[in-house]
Amino acid sequence: ARAIAGPESQADALAELARAGARAGDLELAEAAAGAITDPDRETEILAELVQAAARNSDVDRVRRLVGQAVTAARKIVTQIQQTGVLTRLAGLAETMGDPAGAAAAVRAITDPDSQAAALADLARAAAAAGDLDRAGALTGQALIATGAIAHPDRQAQALVELVRAAAATGVLDRA
């Protein structure tokens, strides 16, 4: 696949190789193929798929490593809107797959305060749903701090309303 001249065709071939490796249970091959993809969008997409495959195999160490690689790749995405979307999805995926540190790393990489506050509120909901009320409370507090960095008053107010909803949903009423 690396011998293919065109970068887009090469990325397609490496992505398919990674998927085939994951389907066959060869996550070493899949991870190596994903790591050879030079397009950060595609690399992040494939790494997220591999996170799910590793989670299905209960390979917690691999989940953590792949989430870290995906966050690193996502930071290279040039378009902020696209980067934020990818990092938000990675944060949710990491949280769902049992990697709260990876989820936190993905959220910290989000540079837009609106999006960061929303992602933190989503993680707080997920932590509460998983029964981790201490983590839900901490995430709600972090989301509150993030909303303070929102410059536009209307967007800040909207973010605070969403945060109150998240705090109420998580049972962290002292933050609401």
Residue pairs with C-beta under 8 A, 6 or more apart in sequence:
1 10
1 13
1 14
1 17
1 33
1 36
2 10
2 14
2 36
4 10
4 13
7 38
7 39
8 39
10 37
10 38
11 37
11 38
11 39
11 42
12 42
14 33
14 34
14 36
14 37
14 42
14 46
15 33
15 34
15 37
15 42
15 45
15 46
17 29
17 30
17 33
18 29
18 30
18 31
18 33
18 34
18 37
18 46
18 49
18 50
19 30
19 46
19 49
20 30
21 27
21 28
21 29
21 30
21 31
21 33
22 30
22 49
22 50
22 53
25 57
27 50
27 53
27 54
27 57
27 59
27 62
30 50
30 53
31 50
31 62
31 66
33 46
34 43
34 46
34 47
34 50
34 69
35 43
35 69
37 43
37 46
40 73
40 74
40 76
40 77
41 77
41 82
41 86
43 70
43 73
44 70
44 73
44 74
44 77
44 86
44 90
47 66
47 69
47 70
47 73
48 70
48 89
48 90
48 93
50 66
51 63
51 66
51 67
51 70
51 93
51 94
51 97
52 93
52 97
54 62
54 63
54 66
54 97
55 63
55 97
55 98
60 98
60 99
63 94
63 97
63 98
63 99
63 102
64 99
64 101
64 102
67 90
67 93
67 94
67 97
67 99
67 102
67 103
67 105
67 106
68 102
68 105
70 90
70 106
71 87
71 90
71 102
71 105
71 106
71 109
74 83
74 86
74 87
74 90
74 106
74 109
75 83
75 109
77 83
77 86
80 111
80 112
83 111
84 110
84 111
84 112
84 115
87 106
87 107
87 109
87 110
87 119
88 106
88 107
88 110
88 115
88 118
88 119
88 122
90 102
90 103
90 106
91 102
91 103
91 104
91 106
91 107
91 110
91 119
91 122
91 123
92 103
92 119
92 122
92 123
92 126
94 100
94 102
94 103
94 105
94 106
95 103
95 123
95 126
95 127
96 126
100 127
100 135
103 123
104 123
106 119
107 116
107 119
107 120
107 123
110 116
110 119
113 146
113 147
113 149
113 150
113 151
114 150
114 155
114 159
116 146
116 149
117 143
117 146
117 147
117 150
117 159
117 162
117 163
118 143
118 159
118 162
120 139
120 140
120 142
120 143
120 146
121 139
121 140
121 143
121 162
121 163
121 165
121 166
122 166
123 139
124 135
124 136
124 137
124 139
124 140
124 143
124 166
124 167
124 170
124 172
125 136
125 166
125 169
125 170
127 133
127 135
127 136
127 139
127 170
128 136
128 169
128 170
128 171
128 172
133 170
133 171
133 172
136 170
136 171
136 172
137 170
137 172
137 175
140 163
140 166
140 167
140 170
140 172
140 175
141 175
143 163
143 166
144 163
144 175
146 159
147 156
147 159
147 160
147 163
148 156
150 156
150 159
163 175
164 176
167 173
167 175
167 176
168 176
